Amino acid sequence: MKLQPEMTSEALTRLKRARGQLNAVIEMMENGEDCRAALTQLAAVSKAIDRAGFKIIASGMRHCGTARDRGEQPEMTEEELEKLFLALA
């Protein structure tokens, strides 16, 4: 299944936010700042990346479900989508 802008805009927003947070963590580490603040930001990065992945899976599930409803063959099977979902979990 190809990533379509209408399917990934929310995930992309989250990933861009995570990129900024990760850059901040790297700077904190390079500058020898407090480890608690760096770890708090790192946890936020991790959560943002996870949520972006789940958004992409959810969009794919909706996209394939819509294709099935129209009587078309979806690009991915439910089993393939489940496997991708479980890879993130």
mmCIF file as gemmi writes it, N, C-alpha and C atoms, coordinates in Angstrom:
data_model
loop_
_atom_site.group_PDB
_atom_site.id
_atom_site.type_symbol
_atom_site.label_atom_id
_atom_site.label_alt_id
_atom_site.label_comp_id
_atom_site.label_asym_id
_atom_site.label_entity_id
_atom_site.label_seq_id
_atom_site.pdbx_PDB_ins_code
_atom_site.Cartn_x
_atom_site.Cartn_y
_atom_site.Cartn_z
_atom_site.occupancy
_atom_site.B_iso_or_equiv
_atom_site.pdbx_formal_charge
_atom_site.auth_seq_id
_atom_site.auth_asym_id
_atom_site.pdbx_PDB_model_num
ATOM 1 N N . MET Axp A 1 ? 0.854 -1.167 0 1 0 ? 1 A 1
ATOM 2 C CA . MET Axp A 1 ? 0 0 0 1 0 ? 1 A 1
ATOM 3 C C . MET Axp A 1 ? 0.902 1.232 0 1 0 ? 1 A 1
ATOM 4 N N . LYS Axp A 2 ? 0.649 2.117 -0.918 1 0 ? 2 A 1
ATOM 5 C CA . LYS Axp A 2 ? 1.439 3.343 -1.007 1 0 ? 2 A 1
ATOM 6 C C . LYS Axp A 2 ? 0.924 4.375 -0.024 1 0 ? 2 A 1
ATOM 7 N N . LEU Axp A 3 ? 1.851 5.129 0.531 1 0 ? 3 A 1
ATOM 8 C CA . LEU Axp A 3 ? 1.491 6.188 1.466 1 0 ? 3 A 1
ATOM 9 C C . LEU Axp A 3 ? 0.916 7.363 0.694 1 0 ? 3 A 1
ATOM 10 N N . GLN Axp A 4 ? -0.33 7.682 0.97 1 0 ? 4 A 1
ATOM 11 C CA . GLN Axp A 4 ? -1.032 8.789 0.321 1 0 ? 4 A 1
ATOM 12 C C . GLN Axp A 4 ? -1.071 9.971 1.283 1 0 ? 4 A 1
ATOM 13 N N . PRO Axp A 5 ? -0.89 11.196 0.799 1 0 ? 5 A 1
ATOM 14 C CA . PRO Axp A 5 ? -0.913 12.365 1.694 1 0 ? 5 A 1
ATOM 15 C C . PRO Axp A 5 ? -2.168 12.44 2.554 1 0 ? 5 A 1
ATOM 16 N N . GLU Axp A 6 ? -3.322 12.089 1.988 1 0 ? 6 A 1
ATOM 17 C CA . GLU Axp A 6 ? -4.556 12.166 2.776 1 0 ? 6 A 1
ATOM 18 C C . GLU Axp A 6 ? -4.593 11.102 3.872 1 0 ? 6 A 1
ATOM 19 N N . MET Axp A 7 ? -3.779 10.08 3.74 1 0 ? 7 A 1
ATOM 20 C CA . MET Axp A 7 ? -3.735 9.013 4.742 1 0 ? 7 A 1
ATOM 21 C C . MET Axp A 7 ? -2.683 9.273 5.815 1 0 ? 7 A 1
ATOM 22 N N . THR Axp A 8 ? -1.7 10.1 5.514 1 0 ? 8 A 1
ATOM 23 C CA . THR Axp A 8 ? -0.546 10.208 6.408 1 0 ? 8 A 1
ATOM 24 C C . THR Axp A 8 ? -0.303 11.595 6.991 1 0 ? 8 A 1
ATOM 25 N N . SER Axp A 9 ? -1.171 12.542 6.74 1 0 ? 9 A 1
ATOM 26 C CA . SER Axp A 9 ? -0.891 13.91 7.181 1 0 ? 9 A 1
ATOM 27 C C . SER Axp A 9 ? -0.741 14.017 8.701 1 0 ? 9 A 1
ATOM 28 N N . GLU Axp A 10 ? -1.606 13.342 9.445 1 0 ? 10 A 1
ATOM 29 C CA . GLU Axp A 10 ? -1.498 13.39 10.911 1 0 ? 10 A 1
ATOM 30 C C . GLU Axp A 10 ? -0.225 12.711 11.389 1 0 ? 10 A 1
ATOM 31 N N . ALA Axp A 11 ? 0.11 11.578 10.784 1 0 ? 11 A 1
ATOM 32 C CA . ALA Axp A 11 ? 1.334 10.867 11.162 1 0 ? 11 A 1
ATOM 33 C C . ALA Axp A 11 ? 2.557 11.719 10.837 1 0 ? 11 A 1
ATOM 34 N N . LEU Axp A 12 ? 2.538 12.369 9.697 1 0 ? 12 A 1
ATOM 35 C CA . LEU Axp A 12 ? 3.657 13.215 9.301 1 0 ? 12 A 1
ATOM 36 C C . LEU Axp A 12 ? 3.842 14.375 10.269 1 0 ? 12 A 1
ATOM 37 N N . THR Axp A 13 ? 2.744 14.964 10.711 1 0 ? 13 A 1
ATOM 38 C CA . THR Axp A 13 ? 2.817 16.043 11.7 1 0 ? 13 A 1
ATOM 39 C C . THR Axp A 13 ? 3.471 15.542 12.982 1 0 ? 13 A 1
ATOM 40 N N . ARG Axp A 14 ? 3.07 14.368 13.432 1 0 ? 14 A 1
ATOM 41 C CA . ARG Axp A 14 ? 3.653 13.786 14.65 1 0 ? 14 A 1
ATOM 42 C C . ARG Axp A 14 ? 5.144 13.511 14.474 1 0 ? 14 A 1
ATOM 43 N N . LEU Axp A 15 ? 5.522 12.992 13.315 1 0 ? 15 A 1
ATOM 44 C CA . LEU Axp A 15 ? 6.927 12.675 13.063 1 0 ? 15 A 1
ATOM 45 C C . LEU Axp A 15 ? 7.784 13.939 13.002 1 0 ? 15 A 1
ATOM 46 N N . LYS Axp A 16 ? 7.251 14.997 12.436 1 0 ? 16 A 1
ATOM 47 C CA . LYS Axp A 16 ? 7.996 16.254 12.4 1 0 ? 16 A 1
ATOM 48 C C . LYS Axp A 16 ? 8.191 16.805 13.806 1 0 ? 16 A 1
ATOM 49 N N . ARG Axp A 17 ? 7.151 16.673 14.634 1 0 ? 17 A 1
ATOM 50 C CA . ARG Axp A 17 ? 7.269 17.098 16.023 1 0 ? 17 A 1
ATOM 51 C C . ARG Axp A 17 ? 8.321 16.243 16.75 1 0 ? 17 A 1
ATOM 52 N N . ALA Axp A 18 ? 8.3 14.945 16.49 1 0 ? 18 A 1
ATOM 53 C CA . ALA Axp A 18 ? 9.267 14.041 17.113 1 0 ? 18 A 1
ATOM 54 C C . ALA Axp A 18 ? 10.686 14.379 16.676 1 0 ? 18 A 1
ATOM 55 N N . ARG Axp A 19 ? 10.848 14.75 15.41 1 0 ? 19 A 1
ATOM 56 C CA . ARG Axp A 19 ? 12.173 15.133 14.917 1 0 ? 19 A 1
ATOM 57 C C . ARG Axp A 19 ? 12.707 16.328 15.701 1 0 ? 19 A 1
ATOM 58 N N . GLY Axp A 20 ? 11.854 17.312 15.939 1 0 ? 20 A 1
ATOM 59 C CA . GLY Axp A 20 ? 12.265 18.472 16.722 1 0 ? 20 A 1
ATOM 60 C C . GLY Axp A 20 ? 12.631 18.092 18.147 1 0 ? 20 A 1
ATOM 61 N N . GLN Axp A 21 ? 11.83 17.216 18.746 1 0 ? 21 A 1
ATOM 62 C CA . GLN Axp A 21 ? 12.111 16.767 20.108 1 0 ? 21 A 1
ATOM 63 C C . GLN Axp A 21 ? 13.417 15.974 20.158 1 0 ? 21 A 1
ATOM 64 N N . LEU Axp A 22 ? 13.658 15.147 19.143 1 0 ? 22 A 1
ATOM 65 C CA . LEU Axp A 22 ? 14.894 14.358 19.114 1 0 ? 22 A 1
ATOM 66 C C . LEU Axp A 22 ? 16.104 15.27 18.955 1 0 ? 22 A 1
ATOM 67 N N . ASN Axp A 23 ? 15.987 16.292 18.128 1 0 ? 23 A 1
ATOM 68 C CA . ASN Axp A 23 ? 17.075 17.257 17.998 1 0 ? 23 A 1
ATOM 69 C C . ASN Axp A 23 ? 17.362 17.925 19.34 1 0 ? 23 A 1
ATOM 70 N N . ALA Axp A 24 ? 16.303 18.223 20.087 1 0 ? 24 A 1
ATOM 71 C CA . ALA Axp A 24 ? 16.479 18.835 21.412 1 0 ? 24 A 1
ATOM 72 C C . ALA Axp A 24 ? 17.199 17.88 22.363 1 0 ? 24 A 1
ATOM 73 N N . VAL Axp A 25 ? 16.859 16.598 22.308 1 0 ? 25 A 1
ATOM 74 C CA . VAL Axp A 25 ? 17.522 15.604 23.165 1 0 ? 25 A 1
ATOM 75 C C . VAL Axp A 25 ? 19.005 15.518 22.817 1 0 ? 25 A 1
ATOM 76 N N . ILE Axp A 26 ? 19.305 15.488 21.535 1 0 ? 26 A 1
ATOM 77 C CA . ILE Axp A 26 ? 20.71 15.415 21.106 1 0 ? 26 A 1
ATOM 78 C C . ILE Axp A 26 ? 21.486 16.627 21.607 1 0 ? 26 A 1
ATOM 79 N N . GLU Axp A 27 ? 20.889 17.807 21.488 1 0 ? 27 A 1
ATOM 80 C CA . GLU Axp A 27 ? 21.545 19.023 21.982 1 0 ? 27 A 1
ATOM 81 C C . GLU Axp A 27 ? 21.756 18.965 23.489 1 0 ? 27 A 1
ATOM 82 N N . MET Axp A 28 ? 20.752 18.464 24.209 1 0 ? 28 A 1
ATOM 83 C CA . MET Axp A 28 ? 20.875 18.342 25.671 1 0 ? 28 A 1
ATOM 84 C C . MET Axp A 28 ? 22.045 17.432 26.028 1 0 ? 28 A 1
ATOM 85 N N . MET Axp A 29 ? 22.17 16.35 25.313 1 0 ? 29 A 1
ATOM 86 C CA . MET Axp A 29 ? 23.252 15.403 25.591 1 0 ? 29 A 1
ATOM 87 C C . MET Axp A 29 ? 24.612 16.007 25.241 1 0 ? 29 A 1
ATOM 88 N N . GLU Axp A 30 ? 24.673 16.686 24.1 1 0 ? 30 A 1
ATOM 89 C CA . GLU Axp A 30 ? 25.93 17.311 23.685 1 0 ? 30 A 1
ATOM 90 C C . GLU Axp A 30 ? 26.358 18.423 24.637 1 0 ? 30 A 1
ATOM 91 N N . ASN Axp A 31 ? 25.372 19.091 25.244 1 0 ? 31 A 1
ATOM 92 C CA . ASN Axp A 31 ? 25.661 20.201 26.154 1 0 ? 31 A 1
ATOM 93 C C . ASN Axp A 31 ? 25.782 19.765 27.606 1 0 ? 31 A 1
ATOM 94 N N . GLY Axp A 32 ? 25.625 18.47 27.862 1 0 ? 32 A 1
ATOM 95 C CA . GLY Axp A 32 ? 25.765 17.964 29.225 1 0 ? 32 A 1
ATOM 96 C C . GLY Axp A 32 ? 24.67 18.435 30.161 1 0 ? 32 A 1
ATOM 97 N N . GLU Axp A 33 ? 23.462 18.579 29.652 1 0 ? 33 A 1
ATOM 98 C CA . GLU Axp A 33 ? 22.354 19.039 30.483 1 0 ? 33 A 1
ATOM 99 C C . GLU Axp A 33 ? 21.81 17.913 31.362 1 0 ? 33 A 1
ATOM 100 N N . ASP Axp A 34 ? 20.838 18.249 32.174 1 0 ? 34 A 1
ATOM 101 C CA . ASP Axp A 34 ? 20.252 17.321 33.14 1 0 ? 34 A 1
ATOM 102 C C . ASP Axp A 34 ? 19.653 16.096 32.444 1 0 ? 34 A 1
ATOM 103 N N . CYS Axp A 35 ? 19.983 14.922 32.95 1 0 ? 35 A 1
ATOM 104 C CA . CYS Axp A 35 ? 19.511 13.677 32.321 1 0 ? 35 A 1
ATOM 105 C C . CYS Axp A 35 ? 17.997 13.51 32.448 1 0 ? 35 A 1
ATOM 106 N N . ARG Axp A 36 ? 17.395 14.03 33.519 1 0 ? 36 A 1
ATOM 107 C CA . ARG Axp A 36 ? 15.945 13.896 33.671 1 0 ? 36 A 1
ATOM 108 C C . ARG Axp A 36 ? 15.203 14.604 32.556 1 0 ? 36 A 1
ATOM 109 N N . ALA Axp A 37 ? 15.635 15.798 32.228 1 0 ? 37 A 1
ATOM 110 C CA . ALA Axp A 37 ? 14.986 16.553 31.16 1 0 ? 37 A 1
ATOM 111 C C . ALA Axp A 37 ? 15.178 15.849 29.817 1 0 ? 37 A 1
ATOM 112 N N . ALA Axp A 38 ? 16.371 15.339 29.571 1 0 ? 38 A 1
ATOM 113 C CA . ALA Axp A 38 ? 16.648 14.635 28.313 1 0 ? 38 A 1
ATOM 114 C C . ALA Axp A 38 ? 15.802 13.375 28.205 1 0 ? 38 A 1
ATOM 115 N N . LEU Axp A 39 ? 15.688 12.628 29.292 1 0 ? 39 A 1
ATOM 116 C CA . LEU Axp A 39 ? 14.901 11.396 29.257 1 0 ? 39 A 1
ATOM 117 C C . LEU Axp A 39 ? 13.412 11.674 29.114 1 0 ? 39 A 1
ATOM 118 N N . THR Axp A 40 ? 12.942 12.757 29.704 1 0 ? 40 A 1
ATOM 119 C CA . THR Axp A 40 ? 11.541 13.145 29.538 1 0 ? 40 A 1
ATOM 120 C C . THR Axp A 40 ? 11.258 13.448 28.075 1 0 ? 40 A 1
ATOM 121 N N . GLN Axp A 41 ? 12.151 14.192 27.438 1 0 ? 41 A 1
ATOM 122 C CA . GLN Axp A 41 ? 11.987 14.502 26.017 1 0 ? 41 A 1
ATOM 123 C C . GLN Axp A 41 ? 12.108 13.239 25.168 1 0 ? 41 A 1
ATOM 124 N N . LEU Axp A 42 ? 13.021 12.351 25.517 1 0 ? 42 A 1
ATOM 125 C CA . LEU Axp A 42 ? 13.196 11.113 24.768 1 0 ? 42 A 1
ATOM 126 C C . LEU Axp A 42 ? 11.944 10.247 24.856 1 0 ? 42 A 1
ATOM 127 N N . ALA Axp A 43 ? 11.311 10.214 26.009 1 0 ? 43 A 1
ATOM 128 C CA . ALA Axp A 43 ? 10.047 9.475 26.154 1 0 ? 43 A 1
ATOM 129 C C . ALA Axp A 43 ? 8.972 10.075 25.257 1 0 ? 43 A 1
ATOM 130 N N . ALA Axp A 44 ? 8.944 11.399 25.156 1 0 ? 44 A 1
ATOM 131 C CA . ALA Axp A 44 ? 7.972 12.065 24.285 1 0 ? 44 A 1
ATOM 132 C C . ALA Axp A 44 ? 8.235 11.724 22.82 1 0 ? 44 A 1
ATOM 133 N N . VAL Axp A 45 ? 9.504 11.655 22.434 1 0 ? 45 A 1
ATOM 134 C CA . VAL Axp A 45 ? 9.865 11.277 21.061 1 0 ? 45 A 1
ATOM 135 C C . VAL Axp A 45 ? 9.361 9.871 20.769 1 0 ? 45 A 1
ATOM 136 N N . SER Axp A 46 ? 9.62 8.969 21.681 1 0 ? 46 A 1
ATOM 137 C CA . SER Axp A 46 ? 9.216 7.571 21.502 1 0 ? 46 A 1
ATOM 138 C C . SER Axp A 46 ? 7.704 7.451 21.349 1 0 ? 46 A 1
ATOM 139 N N . LYS Axp A 47 ? 6.973 8.153 22.193 1 0 ? 47 A 1
ATOM 140 C CA . LYS Axp A 47 ? 5.51 8.113 22.133 1 0 ? 47 A 1
ATOM 141 C C . LYS Axp A 47 ? 4.997 8.702 20.824 1 0 ? 47 A 1
ATOM 142 N N . ALA Axp A 48 ? 5.594 9.795 20.366 1 0 ? 48 A 1
ATOM 143 C CA . ALA Axp A 48 ? 5.17 10.423 19.118 1 0 ? 48 A 1
ATOM 144 C C . ALA Axp A 48 ? 5.413 9.499 17.926 1 0 ? 48 A 1
ATOM 145 N N . ILE Axp A 49 ? 6.529 8.805 17.923 1 0 ? 49 A 1
ATOM 146 C CA . ILE Axp A 49 ? 6.834 7.874 16.836 1 0 ? 49 A 1
ATOM 147 C C . ILE Axp A 49 ? 5.854 6.704 16.855 1 0 ? 49 A 1
ATOM 148 N N . ASP Axp A 50 ? 5.588 6.166 18.037 1 0 ? 50 A 1
ATOM 149 C CA . ASP Axp A 50 ? 4.62 5.07 18.149 1 0 ? 50 A 1
ATOM 150 C C . ASP Axp A 50 ? 3.247 5.498 17.643 1 0 ? 50 A 1
ATOM 151 N N . ARG Axp A 51 ? 2.802 6.667 18.06 1 0 ? 51 A 1
ATOM 152 C CA . ARG Axp A 51 ? 1.48 7.146 17.645 1 0 ? 51 A 1
ATOM 153 C C . ARG Axp A 51 ? 1.418 7.38 16.131 1 0 ? 51 A 1
ATOM 154 N N . ALA Axp A 52 ? 2.506 7.848 15.552 1 0 ? 52 A 1
ATOM 155 C CA . ALA Axp A 52 ? 2.545 8.04 14.1 1 0 ? 52 A 1
ATOM 156 C C . ALA Axp A 52 ? 2.378 6.698 13.394 1 0 ? 52 A 1
ATOM 157 N N . GLY Axp A 53 ? 3.051 5.677 13.887 1 0 ? 53 A 1
ATOM 158 C CA . GLY Axp A 53 ? 2.916 4.346 13.302 1 0 ? 53 A 1
ATOM 159 C C . GLY Axp A 53 ? 1.501 3.829 13.401 1 0 ? 53 A 1
ATOM 160 N N . PHE Axp A 54 ? 0.892 4.002 14.556 1 0 ? 54 A 1
ATOM 161 C CA . PHE Axp A 54 ? -0.484 3.533 14.73 1 0 ? 54 A 1
ATOM 162 C C . PHE Axp A 54 ? -1.456 4.321 13.845 1 0 ? 54 A 1
ATOM 163 N N . LYS Axp A 55 ? -1.185 5.606 13.642 1 0 ? 55 A 1
ATOM 164 C CA . LYS Axp A 55 ? -2.029 6.4 12.743 1 0 ? 55 A 1
ATOM 165 C C . LYS Axp A 55 ? -1.942 5.871 11.316 1 0 ? 55 A 1
ATOM 166 N N . ILE Axp A 56 ? -0.744 5.5 10.892 1 0 ? 56 A 1
ATOM 167 C CA . ILE Axp A 56 ? -0.571 4.972 9.54 1 0 ? 56 A 1
ATOM 168 C C . ILE Axp A 56 ? -1.311 3.643 9.389 1 0 ? 56 A 1
ATOM 169 N N . ILE Axp A 57 ? -1.205 2.776 10.395 1 0 ? 57 A 1
ATOM 170 C CA . ILE Axp A 57 ? -1.915 1.495 10.355 1 0 ? 57 A 1
ATOM 171 C C . ILE Axp A 57 ? -3.426 1.727 10.322 1 0 ? 57 A 1
ATOM 172 N N . ALA Axp A 58 ? -3.913 2.628 11.172 1 0 ? 58 A 1
ATOM 173 C CA . ALA Axp A 58 ? -5.355 2.904 11.215 1 0 ? 58 A 1
ATOM 174 C C . ALA Axp A 58 ? -5.844 3.437 9.868 1 0 ? 58 A 1
ATOM 175 N N . SER Axp A 59 ? -5.07 4.313 9.25 1 0 ? 59 A 1
ATOM 176 C CA . SER Axp A 59 ? -5.444 4.838 7.936 1 0 ? 59 A 1
ATOM 177 C C . SER Axp A 59 ? -5.474 3.722 6.899 1 0 ? 59 A 1
ATOM 178 N N . GLY Axp A 60 ? -4.491 2.833 6.975 1 0 ? 60 A 1
ATOM 179 C CA . GLY Axp A 60 ? -4.459 1.699 6.054 1 0 ? 60 A 1
ATOM 180 C C . GLY Axp A 60 ? -5.654 0.78 6.23 1 0 ? 60 A 1
ATOM 181 N N . MET Axp A 61 ? -6.043 0.566 7.474 1 0 ? 61 A 1
ATOM 182 C CA . MET Axp A 61 ? -7.212 -0.274 7.747 1 0 ? 61 A 1
ATOM 183 C C . MET Axp A 61 ? -8.474 0.362 7.167 1 0 ? 61 A 1
ATOM 184 N N . ARG Axp A 62 ? -8.622 1.67 7.357 1 0 ? 62 A 1
ATOM 185 C CA . ARG Axp A 62 ? -9.786 2.367 6.795 1 0 ? 62 A 1
ATOM 186 C C . ARG Axp A 62 ? -9.764 2.319 5.273 1 0 ? 62 A 1
ATOM 187 N N . HIS Axp A 63 ? -8.601 2.561 4.697 1 0 ? 63 A 1
ATOM 188 C CA . HIS Axp A 63 ? -8.454 2.56 3.246 1 0 ? 63 A 1
ATOM 189 C C . HIS Axp A 63 ? -8.821 1.195 2.654 1 0 ? 63 A 1
ATOM 190 N N . CYS Axp A 64 ? -8.303 0.139 3.249 1 0 ? 64 A 1
ATOM 191 C CA . CYS Axp A 64 ? -8.592 -1.215 2.756 1 0 ? 64 A 1
ATOM 192 C C . CYS Axp A 64 ? -10.058 -1.589 3.007 1 0 ? 64 A 1
ATOM 193 N N . GLY Axp A 65 ? -10.609 -1.17 4.135 1 0 ? 65 A 1
ATOM 194 C CA . GLY Axp A 65 ? -12.02 -1.434 4.419 1 0 ? 65 A 1
ATOM 195 C C . GLY Axp A 65 ? -12.931 -0.751 3.417 1 0 ? 65 A 1
ATOM 196 N N . THR Axp A 66 ? -12.599 0.468 3.055 1 0 ? 66 A 1
ATOM 197 C CA . THR Axp A 66 ? -13.377 1.199 2.058 1 0 ? 66 A 1
ATOM 198 C C . THR Axp A 66 ? -13.308 0.495 0.705 1 0 ? 66 A 1
ATOM 199 N N . ALA Axp A 67 ? -12.128 0.009 0.355 1 0 ? 67 A 1
ATOM 200 C CA . ALA Axp A 67 ? -11.978 -0.724 -0.91 1 0 ? 67 A 1
ATOM 201 C C . ALA Axp A 67 ? -12.852 -1.978 -0.899 1 0 ? 67 A 1
ATOM 202 N N . ARG Axp A 68 ? -12.856 -2.704 0.21 1 0 ? 68 A 1
ATOM 203 C CA . ARG Axp A 68 ? -13.684 -3.905 0.322 1 0 ? 68 A 1
ATOM 204 C C . ARG Axp A 68 ? -15.16 -3.566 0.188 1 0 ? 68 A 1
ATOM 205 N N . ASP Axp A 69 ? -15.582 -2.464 0.836 1 0 ? 69 A 1
ATOM 206 C CA . ASP Axp A 69 ? -16.979 -2.032 0.78 1 0 ? 69 A 1
ATOM 207 C C . ASP Axp A 69 ? -17.422 -1.708 -0.647 1 0 ? 69 A 1
ATOM 208 N N . ARG Axp A 70 ? -16.475 -1.225 -1.464 1 0 ? 70 A 1
ATOM 209 C CA . ARG Axp A 70 ? -16.785 -0.914 -2.854 1 0 ? 70 A 1
ATOM 210 C C . ARG Axp A 70 ? -16.686 -2.143 -3.755 1 0 ? 70 A 1
ATOM 211 N N . GLY Axp A 71 ? -16.371 -3.304 -3.156 1 0 ? 71 A 1
ATOM 212 C CA . GLY Axp A 71 ? -16.247 -4.537 -3.923 1 0 ? 71 A 1
ATOM 213 C C . GLY Axp A 71 ? -14.907 -4.679 -4.629 1 0 ? 71 A 1
ATOM 214 N N . GLU Axp A 72 ? -13.939 -3.858 -4.236 1 0 ? 72 A 1
ATOM 215 C CA . GLU Axp A 72 ? -12.605 -3.91 -4.829 1 0 ? 72 A 1
ATOM 216 C C . GLU Axp A 72 ? -11.682 -4.78 -3.983 1 0 ? 72 A 1
ATOM 217 N N . GLN Axp A 73 ? -10.608 -5.205 -4.573 1 0 ? 73 A 1
ATOM 218 C CA . GLN Axp A 73 ? -9.592 -5.97 -3.849 1 0 ? 73 A 1
ATOM 219 C C . GLN Axp A 73 ? -8.689 -4.964 -3.124 1 0 ? 73 A 1
ATOM 220 N N . PRO Axp A 74 ? -8.627 -5.006 -1.786 1 0 ? 74 A 1
ATOM 221 C CA . PRO Axp A 74 ? -7.766 -4.062 -1.066 1 0 ? 74 A 1
ATOM 222 C C . PRO Axp A 74 ? -6.29 -4.343 -1.358 1 0 ? 74 A 1
ATOM 223 N N . GLU Axp A 75 ? -5.466 -3.321 -1.184 1 0 ? 75 A 1
ATOM 224 C CA . GLU Axp A 75 ? -4.037 -3.449 -1.452 1 0 ? 75 A 1
ATOM 225 C C . GLU Axp A 75 ? -3.344 -4.378 -0.467 1 0 ? 75 A 1
ATOM 226 N N . MET Axp A 76 ? -3.891 -4.498 0.74 1 0 ? 76 A 1
ATOM 227 C CA . MET Axp A 76 ? -3.301 -5.354 1.771 1 0 ? 76 A 1
ATOM 228 C C . MET Axp A 76 ? -4.4 -6.188 2.401 1 0 ? 76 A 1
ATOM 229 N N . THR Axp A 77 ? -4.03 -7.389 2.828 1 0 ? 77 A 1
ATOM 230 C CA . THR Axp A 77 ? -4.985 -8.24 3.521 1 0 ? 77 A 1
ATOM 231 C C . THR Axp A 77 ? -5.064 -7.83 4.986 1 0 ? 77 A 1
ATOM 232 N N . GLU Axp A 78 ? -6.106 -8.288 5.642 1 0 ? 78 A 1
ATOM 233 C CA . GLU Axp A 78 ? -6.232 -8.026 7.084 1 0 ? 78 A 1
ATOM 234 C C . GLU Axp A 78 ? -5.058 -8.622 7.839 1 0 ? 78 A 1
ATOM 235 N N . GLU Axp A 79 ? -4.578 -9.779 7.384 1 0 ? 79 A 1
ATOM 236 C CA . GLU Axp A 79 ? -3.446 -10.435 8.037 1 0 ? 79 A 1
ATOM 237 C C . GLU Axp A 79 ? -2.176 -9.596 7.911 1 0 ? 79 A 1
ATOM 238 N N . GLU Axp A 80 ? -1.97 -8.993 6.744 1 0 ? 80 A 1
ATOM 239 C CA . GLU Axp A 80 ? -0.795 -8.14 6.555 1 0 ? 80 A 1
ATOM 240 C C . GLU Axp A 80 ? -0.863 -6.911 7.446 1 0 ? 80 A 1
ATOM 241 N N . LEU Axp A 81 ? -2.044 -6.3 7.516 1 0 ? 81 A 1
ATOM 242 C CA . LEU Axp A 81 ? -2.216 -5.14 8.385 1 0 ? 81 A 1
ATOM 243 C C . LEU Axp A 81 ? -2.026 -5.502 9.858 1 0 ? 81 A 1
ATOM 244 N N . GLU Axp A 82 ? -2.551 -6.664 10.241 1 0 ? 82 A 1
ATOM 245 C CA . GLU Axp A 82 ? -2.377 -7.116 11.624 1 0 ? 82 A 1
ATOM 246 C C . GLU Axp A 82 ? -0.906 -7.332 11.948 1 0 ? 82 A 1
ATOM 247 N N . LYS Axp A 83 ? -0.186 -7.921 11.022 1 0 ? 83 A 1
ATOM 248 C CA . LYS Axp A 83 ? 1.255 -8.166 11.236 1 0 ? 83 A 1
ATOM 249 C C . LYS Axp A 83 ? 1.989 -6.85 11.434 1 0 ? 83 A 1
ATOM 250 N N . LEU Axp A 84 ? 1.675 -5.84 10.621 1 0 ? 84 A 1
ATOM 251 C CA . LEU Axp A 84 ? 2.295 -4.529 10.772 1 0 ? 84 A 1
ATOM 252 C C . LEU Axp A 84 ? 1.916 -3.898 12.11 1 0 ? 84 A 1
ATOM 253 N N . PHE Axp A 85 ? 0.665 -4.017 12.489 1 0 ? 85 A 1
ATOM 254 C CA . PHE Axp A 85 ? 0.208 -3.487 13.773 1 0 ? 85 A 1
ATOM 255 C C . PHE Axp A 85 ? 0.977 -4.124 14.925 1 0 ? 85 A 1
ATOM 256 N N . LEU Axp A 86 ? 1.093 -5.437 14.88 1 0 ? 86 A 1
ATOM 257 C CA . LEU Axp A 86 ? 1.788 -6.142 15.967 1 0 ? 86 A 1
ATOM 258 C C . LEU Axp A 86 ? 3.284 -5.831 15.997 1 0 ? 86 A 1
ATOM 259 N N . ALA Axp A 87 ? 3.849 -5.481 14.847 1 0 ? 87 A 1
ATOM 260 C CA . ALA Axp A 87 ? 5.26 -5.09 14.824 1 0 ? 87 A 1
ATOM 261 C C . ALA Axp A 87 ? 5.483 -3.802 15.611 1 0 ? 87 A 1
ATOM 262 N N . LEU Axp A 88 ? 4.461 -2.966 15.687 1 0 ? 88 A 1
ATOM 263 C CA . LEU Axp A 88 ? 4.571 -1.706 16.441 1 0 ? 88 A 1
ATOM 264 C C . LEU Axp A 88 ? 4.272 -1.894 17.922 1 0 ? 88 A 1
ATOM 265 N N . ALA Axp A 89 ? 3.492 -2.889 18.25 1 0 ? 89 A 1
ATOM 266 C CA . ALA Axp A 89 ? 3.038 -3.081 19.631 1 0 ? 89 A 1
ATOM 267 C C . ALA Axp A 89 ? 4.147 -3.616 20.525 1 0 ? 89 A 1
